[in-house]
């Protein structure tokens, strides 16, 4: 019997390679096999019937979890974002773009539930994008590195852990500063190690671009999530992963595309600012430029959703986003966030979802 790759099957059936791999894992493609790291599909296999109802959402097939903790990540808002996705996603809307991918919570939510023809993700953080590419292309080598670091780190006492963490952080910054071609497995593994062991999963750099977050106080942090990394690698196959400015996504986006923007949030106050996420700042002028790009994509006919902070948490008179996105749909949703340096200030705060299509009013 002749066999074809997941990529060839994806092209034949008009779906993503990641979706083909999911169908293989779920044993929904008759005769498929996996002799190594890649699925093989009988050349005469038929595309399985799509298990979706008459609405736009596919029945859940596989649960994908982000491989990173991420400050400001969308894990808390996924259910509300899920209810705010455009009608037709996976049917008439066949492409997805996420130009500020960050920790990827929304990306993996969508990959878990929808069959899409093309997917594009990007970020200006070169080391983050390197890590996504390592997960996509070299999962087994990455898992081996993470297992080694986890085995080294877990038995250490607090003082030894601090020393080990500092060594890994120094090595990460050394590699970060070096020119490189292609992907770096070591750099990707260090990125995940530091993310899983640093304080609150923050990613922050100093003015010289060096990662400077201190170690967190976790008893047994899960540094290597082996099965999830393998599932993510399969789901990311065929996804365009780009390091660059969000505006580079315009070459990918058309009227068949859903775009989700999760830019660095506009700070509610000085202590809530986490915009030193890369060497590039993202102030009010950058927010204005993003709103202009949002309008350009609206004119292209793309469906666009954006999340950001709600200034009215701290200043009821601040209409920055209402004025910036006048004429678009603005909804307030709720999440537990720290909005100043005091622990007692952690609690439900409103955030904004802004779309160029109608989304329902969420309940608090």
Secondary structure, DSSP 8 states (H G I E B T S, - for coil): --EEEHHHHHHHHTS-HHHHHHHHHTT-STT-B-SSSS-EEETT-------B-SSS-B--------SS--TT-SGGGHHHHHHTS-TTBTTTB-EEEESS-TT-HHHHHHHHH---SEEEEEES-HHHHHHHHHHHH-HHHHHHHHHHHHHHHHTS-HHHHHHHHHHHHHHHHHHHHS--SS--HHHHHHHHHHHHHBGGG---B-TTS-B---B---SS-----HHHHHHHHHHHTT-EEEES-GGGGGGT--TTEEEEE------SSGGG---TTSSS---HHHHHHHHHHHHHHHHHT-EEEEEEE-GGGT-TT--HHHHHTTTSEEEEEEEEEE-SSSGGGEEEEEEEEEESS-------
